[in-house]
Amino acid sequence: MDTDFAQLNDNALNAGAEWLARAGVRPTRQRLSLAGLLVGDGHDRHVTAESLFLAVKESGESVSLATVYNTLRAFCDAGLMNEITVDATRSYFDTCVEEHPHYFWEDSQELTDAPSGEVAFSRLPTAPEGAEISRVDVVIRLRRK
């Protein structure tokens, strides 16, 4: 999991504000702070709500964990992030919204990008009647030898 968040400075806040504006998300103080930490340095990252909550606390901002969860869900709903569920108790949020596979490192509980060009599907199942496939998430679980 990426724990090297952007520093919450004017540049990061401006980058966060632009990110929110592109998706038409209202820029509240809490959203600006979280967006600045997520995209303020221009790097994509994978975060949990808990890791982002710790980063925002370290930045000196006052945001509750419930607000972090709600904000991440709002960012996903706006198309700014994707939620990647690795098991019934853990989700990661990815600022890179292009379809790509992930590695989940079981020992460190870290989610990283996997090489897209090395994953191939010969076909997907037909969606049930009245449904369409919206996205395919590929999570490859790794265990160190």
QUIUR-V566412 format. One record per helix or strand of 3 or more residues. SS is the DSSP state (helix for helix, strand for strand). FROM is the first residue (numbers start at 0). LEN is the number of residues. If there is no record, write none. Layout:
ss=SS from=FROM len=LEN
ss=SS from=FROM len=LEN
This chain:
ss=helix from=9 len=13
ss=helix from=28 len=11
ss=helix from=48 len=10
ss=helix from=64 len=13
ss=strand from=81 len=6
ss=strand from=89 len=5
ss=strand from=101 len=4
ss=strand from=109 len=4
ss=helix from=115 len=3
ss=strand from=138 len=4
